[in-house]
Amino acid sequence: MKFNKWVLITGVSSGIGLYIANEMVKGPYRVIGSVRDRNIQYKTLDPRVVLIEMDQSSETSISNAFQVINQILGNEKLFALINNAGIAVPGPLVELPIEQFKEQFNVNLFGVLRCTQLAFPLFETGSRIINISSVSGLITSPFTGAYSSSKFALEALSDALRRELMLLGIKVILIEPGPLKTKIWQKNLGVGENYKNSVFSDVLARADAIIEETERNALPVEAIWPSINKALELKNPSNRYIVHKRAWMIKILAHFFPSKYLDQMIFKNLRSQNHKIRPI
Ligand SMILES: NC(=O)c1ccc[n+]([C@@H]2O[C@H](COP(=O)([O-])OP(=O)(O)OC[C@H]3O[C@@H](n4cnc5c(N)ncnc54)[C@H](OP(=O)(O)O)[C@@H]3O)[C@@H](O)[C@H]2O)c1
């Protein structure tokens, strides 16, 4: 096993990024981790993680960050880029401000592509790109359409990238987690307040309760490690790893279950929450 391999992880201030950065510095990796604000003290982050500042939604910020990364690496190569930083913008698509939809894509997709482009010259044969997608990139739920669209797009981007980079011996791997206990859930509490006058106000009034229940049932963040480890270490890793209590069920729902049936299940579920069908 080669030691001291450089890995760049985006978004190490909390959640999955923080956890995997801390795990990786214990192993054969040197980790560069990006945060949006270096002035904040990240007390739970291992001090061996080399911090850089990067805002995924800003082209300039990403370019500046890569100048620093190039200096840190010198003549050395980057073993892996883990595109982890992400946001989840909730809301009904017919009413979601278009700027919020764009921000969702700026962070979860365009930022990922820009980082990948700038990391590319630093790679060598055997390097890997690990993209943190979601089961929302396989199955779409109502009121998380912006997030799901960004993750479906990330899935397609990753497939295309893998089929291009396979010619150069660079692996592209998707990690597709279901709910994990991180801050991403709390960040969306109060969304119902923004849609008080919405045609969906009665459903969205329950959003906080649904978010809290999802978070309660979520897997601990540690559940992601086996997939990350395989993506990093296996000579021939899988193209995608689902991280979910019932990964098999996600595969069936995503690939074999007719979407009409899925619509009906979701419809019944929304109606059971007393959602009235209003003529518009
Ligand atoms: N937790 C889950 O249940 C789950 C499930 C499936 C997929 N995922 C995916 O996992 C990834 C990590 O999410 P998480 O659950 O660990 O959530 P999290 O705790 O909210 O972490 C998100 C990270 O992304 C960073 N970030 C957000 N906007 C950014 C921007 N504009 N520029 C740079 N960094 C930015 C955050 O930095 P700040 O602290 O500066 O905001 C933070 O470090 C995301 O891509 C998410 O879609 C999570």
The ligand as an SDF file (V2000), in Angstrom:
LIG
                    3D

 48 52  0  0  0  0  0  0  0  0999 V2000
  -26.7400   13.5340    5.2300 N   0  0  0  0  0  0  0  0  0  0  0  0
  -27.4850   12.8680    4.3720 C   0  0  0  0  0  0  0  0  0  0  0  0
  -28.5050   12.2810    4.7340 O   0  0  0  0  0  0  0  0  0  0  0  0
  -27.0600   12.7920    2.9270 C   0  0  0  0  0  0  0  0  0  0  0  0
  -27.6920   11.8270    2.1300 C   0  0  0  0  0  0  0  0  0  0  0  0
  -27.3210   11.7470    0.7950 C   0  0  0  0  0  0  0  0  0  0  0  0
  -26.3530   12.5660    0.2810 C   0  0  0  0  0  0  0  0  0  0  0  0
  -25.7630   13.4890    1.0860 N   0  0  0  0  0  0  0  0  0  0  0  0
  -24.7520   14.3630    0.4750 C   0  0  0  0  0  0  0  0  0  0  0  0
  -23.5930   14.3780    1.2710 O   0  0  0  0  0  0  0  0  0  0  0  0
  -22.8710   15.5810    1.0580 C   0  0  0  0  0  0  0  0  0  0  0  0
  -22.4560   16.1790    2.4030 C   0  0  0  0  0  0  0  0  0  0  0  0
  -23.6150   16.5310    3.1250 O   0  0  0  0  0  0  0  0  0  0  0  0
  -23.7490   16.3480    4.6990 P   0  0  0  0  0  0  0  0  0  0  0  0
  -24.8880   15.4410    4.9310 O   0  0  0  0  0  0  0  0  0  0  0  0
  -22.4420   16.0440    5.3040 O   0  0  0  0  0  0  0  0  0  0  0  0
  -24.2680   17.8110    5.0860 O   0  0  0  0  0  0  0  0  0  0  0  0
  -23.6210   18.9970    5.9230 P   0  0  0  0  0  0  0  0  0  0  0  0
  -23.2360   18.5510    7.2780 O   0  0  0  0  0  0  0  0  0  0  0  0
  -24.6120   20.0970    5.7710 O   0  0  0  0  0  0  0  0  0  0  0  0
  -22.2850   19.3290    5.1280 O   0  0  0  0  0  0  0  0  0  0  0  0
  -22.3120   19.9820    3.9100 C   0  0  0  0  0  0  0  0  0  0  0  0
  -20.9220   20.5160    3.6210 C   0  0  0  0  0  0  0  0  0  0  0  0
  -20.9700   21.2120    2.3660 O   0  0  0  0  0  0  0  0  0  0  0  0
  -20.4410   22.5070    2.5630 C   0  0  0  0  0  0  0  0  0  0  0  0
  -21.0210   23.4990    1.6610 N   0  0  0  0  0  0  0  0  0  0  0  0
  -22.2980   23.8920    1.5410 C   0  0  0  0  0  0  0  0  0  0  0  0
  -22.4190   24.8610    0.6300 N   0  0  0  0  0  0  0  0  0  0  0  0
  -21.1580   25.0920    0.1730 C   0  0  0  0  0  0  0  0  0  0  0  0
  -20.6050   25.9820   -0.7690 C   0  0  0  0  0  0  0  0  0  0  0  0
  -21.3380   26.8780   -1.4370 N   0  0  0  0  0  0  0  0  0  0  0  0
  -19.2800   25.9470   -0.9790 N   0  0  0  0  0  0  0  0  0  0  0  0
  -18.4860   25.0900   -0.3050 C   0  0  0  0  0  0  0  0  0  0  0  0
  -18.9460   24.2170    0.6110 N   0  0  0  0  0  0  0  0  0  0  0  0
  -20.2610   24.2290    0.8410 C   0  0  0  0  0  0  0  0  0  0  0  0
  -20.7890   22.8420    3.9990 C   0  0  0  0  0  0  0  0  0  0  0  0
  -19.9860   23.9310    4.4330 O   0  0  0  0  0  0  0  0  0  0  0  0
  -20.5580   25.0780    5.4070 P   0  0  0  0  0  0  0  0  0  0  0  0
  -20.3930   24.5630    6.8060 O   0  0  0  0  0  0  0  0  0  0  0  0
  -19.7150   26.2460    5.0990 O   0  0  0  0  0  0  0  0  0  0  0  0
  -22.0120   25.2950    5.0370 O   0  0  0  0  0  0  0  0  0  0  0  0
  -20.4570   21.5190    4.6720 C   0  0  0  0  0  0  0  0  0  0  0  0
  -19.0810   21.3870    4.8620 O   0  0  0  0  0  0  0  0  0  0  0  0
  -23.7860   16.4870    0.2300 C   0  0  0  0  0  0  0  0  0  0  0  0
  -23.3750   16.4620   -1.1100 O   0  0  0  0  0  0  0  0  0  0  0  0
  -25.1400   15.8300    0.3870 C   0  0  0  0  0  0  0  0  0  0  0  0
  -25.9940   16.0730   -0.7150 O   0  0  0  0  0  0  0  0  0  0  0  0
  -26.0960   13.6240    2.3980 C   0  0  0  0  0  0  0  0  0  0  0  0
  1  2  1  0
  2  3  2  0
  2  4  1  0
  4  5  1  0
  4 48  2  0
  5  6  2  0
  6  7  1  0
  7  8  2  0
  8  9  1  0
  8 48  1  0
  9 10  1  0
  9 46  1  0
 10 11  1  0
 11 12  1  0
 11 44  1  0
 12 13  1  0
 13 14  1  0
 14 15  2  0
 14 16  1  0
 14 17  1  0
 17 18  1  0
 18 19  2  0
 18 20  1  0
 18 21  1  0
 21 22  1  0
 22 23  1  0
 23 24  1  0
 23 42  1  0
 24 25  1  0
 25 26  1  0
 25 36  1  0
 26 27  1  0
 26 35  1  0
 27 28  2  0
 28 29  1  0
 29 30  1  0
 29 35  2  0
 30 31  1  0
 30 32  2  0
 32 33  1  0
 33 34  2  0
 34 35  1  0
 36 37  1  0
 36 42  1  0
 37 38  1  0
 38 39  2  0
 38 40  1  0
 38 41  1  0
 42 43  1  0
 44 45  1  0
 44 46  1  0
 46 47  1  0
M  CHG  2   8   1  16  -1
M  END
$$$$
